[in-house]
């Protein structure tokens, strides 16, 4: 199993692994042995990671295994995202679930896969993730789009009835800076993080976001992120 990734050992990615099932957690650790994804800390709950001193080696990737919606631990995930905005986050779920998909999109997760993925495809997806890509398989996006009406109340999204029709319209006159900010929204970044990353005032970020929402016909930043990920008319973002 380890031989799959021996050609990529020059770039080591310190990885945090969270899985409440001991057997599953140990199995994933075994799969990652010998790969470029070195497990710096393995825990049963995200709260353990938050309370654990991570030392001088900064984590670059969080792999969160989800066996149920409750295990997404939204409160801790939001806190982790805020405290470690540079860390890429991947969720490995037991199966596709549009409620979970809607939740992780709102939490700024960068990658959503199921445990049916092969080790080789898992490594490929994580490689792309670490290059700045956002990984949501097409079947996952289809589930989100079909399930919007069922999930909006549960996760507190304010979605217009004609959101799907609106989202299919091509974007108009987005500036290069607005594309940069839209990419940050896809990554789940807060206004403060966007301002720091793009070297602009937080008030300016808010103005740009309002303009983006108006131009792509959505009503909040979560809708904008979903639009950017799933819209077939969206050009490739500069990740």
N, C-alpha and C positions, 0 to 999 in steps of 0.2 A: 504493500500500500504506500509506504513512504517513498518508493522509487518514482512515484508519479511526479514529484516536485523537485527532484535533486538538481535539475538544471536551473533552478532559480534561487539558489541559496545566498547569492550576493546581497539580496535585499531582504532583510529580516523585518517582519512586522510584529511588534509586541501586541499580543492579543489577549483580551479578557473574554472568558467563556463563562456563561451563566446558564445552568440547566438544573432544574429541581429534581430530575431523575438521575440517580447515581450511575446506573448502567449506561444510560444515554450519554451522560457527561463524559464518562471514562472512555466510551467508544469514540466520541468525537475527538477527545484528546489524542487517542491512539491514531486516528486518521491524520491528524495534523502533525504528528511526529515526523521529522525529516522534511517538512515543507518549509516554506518561507514564513509561515504563520506560527510564531512561537508563543505558546500559551504562557503568559506571565502570571496569570491568576485564574483559577477555576473556582466557581462558587455555585451554591444552590439557589441563591436569590440575589437580585441586583442590589438589595440593601446591604448585603455583605461586602460587595465591591465598593459601595459608597463609604462604608465605615473602615475600609482597609487602606492602610498607607501604601500607595503605589510605588514609592521609592523614586529614585532619580530617573529611571527608565520610563518615559512617558508612553502610555498605551496609544496605539494608533487605530485599533479596531476592537469593537465590542460585538461579540456573537451572542445573541440572546435566543435561547431555545424556548419556544412557546408550546405548551401542551394544551392550553386553554386560554380563553380571553382574560381570565383573572391573572394569569402569569405574565401578562404584558407589563404589569406594574407601572401604570401610566405616571403616577406621581413621582416615583423614583427615576423613571426614564426622562421625564421633563427636567428634573433636577440634574441628572447626569449630563443631558444635552447642554444645559446652561453652564455647568461647571467645566465641561470638556468639549467645547464646540469643534475642536479639531479632530475628534475621534469619529471615525465612520462607524455606523451602526447597521448590523445585519440581523434580521429576525429569521430564524429557522422554525417553521411551524409544522405541526403534525400533518395538517391538511389545509387546503385553501378555504378561507372563510371570509365572506365579504364584510362582516362586521369587524373582524380583526384587521382587514386591509384598510378599511376606512379609519380605524383607530391609529394604525401605524403611520398612515399618511399624515394625519393630523399631528403626530408626535415628532415628525421630522426624521423618521427612519429612512435610511438610504438604500436598503436592500431587503427584499422579502422573497424567501424561497421556502419550499417544503422539504421535508426530510426524505422525500422520494428522489431527490437529486443525487446523481452519481458523485463520488468523490472527485473525479476529474472535472465535472461541470461545476462543482462547488468551488474548486480552486480557481477555475477560470472566472467565475462570477466574482469571487473575492478579489482577484487580480484587477478586474475592471473597476470594482468598487474603490480600490485603493488608488486608482488612476483618476478618480473623481466622478465616475459614472454613477447613475442611479439605476438600480436593478429591480425592475418589476416586470415579471413575465407577462406576455400578452393575455394569457388566460386570467391572470390576477386582475389586470386592468379591466377586462371584460366583466368580471364579477363585481368590481367596484361600481362600474357604470350601470349595471343592471340593478344593483342593490342600493343605489343612492337613496331612493325614497324610503327604504326600510331602515337605513342606518343613520339618517341625519338627526333624528330626534335623540337617538342613543348617545351620539358623540357631540351633540350641540351645534351641528353645522346649519347654517342658514342658506339653504339651496333653493334657488328659484325653480318653479315647476318646469320652465323651459331650459334648464341648465344644459342638458345634453345638446339641444339644438344650438344654444349659444356657444358651447365649447367647441363645436365642429366648425365654427366660422374662422376663417384665417385671421390672424392677428394683423393689425394695421398700425403702421408708423411707430413701432416700438424702437426706441433709440438703443444704441449699443449699451449705454449705461442701464437702461431698463431691462435689457436682456441679462446683464450681470446681476441685477437685483432679483430678477425672476429666478435665476439659477440659485441664488442664496435662499429664496423662499422654498424651492424644491428641497434644499438641504436642511430645512427646518430652522434656519438661523433667525435669531431675534433681531429687532431693529438696531440694538446696540452692537451686536456682532457684525451686522451688515455694515454699519457705519465705520467700525474699526477696520474691517476687511477692505472696504473700498475707499477709505480715507475721506469720509465726508461727514457732515453734521447729521445727527440723528433726525433732526427736523427735516433735513433734505431727503433722507430716506423715506420718511412718511409721505412727503409730497410725491415722490416717484412712485411709491406703492399705490397711492390713490389714482395716479395717472394710469398705471398698469391695469388696475381693476376696471377702470372706465373703458380702456381700449379693448380689453378682451372680454368685456361683458360678464364679469363675475362680481361677487359682492364681498368676498373676504380673501385673505391670504391663503387659506387652505384650499379654497376653490381654485385659486391661481396656480398653486403647486400641482394640483390634480390636472388642471388644464395643460400645463407645460409638459407633464409626463405622458399624458394619454392622447393629446391632440395630434392627429395624423398630419395636420397642416403645419405643425410647429417645426421650424428648421432646427438642425442639430445645434444644441447649445455648446458654447465653448467651455467644456469641463476640463 
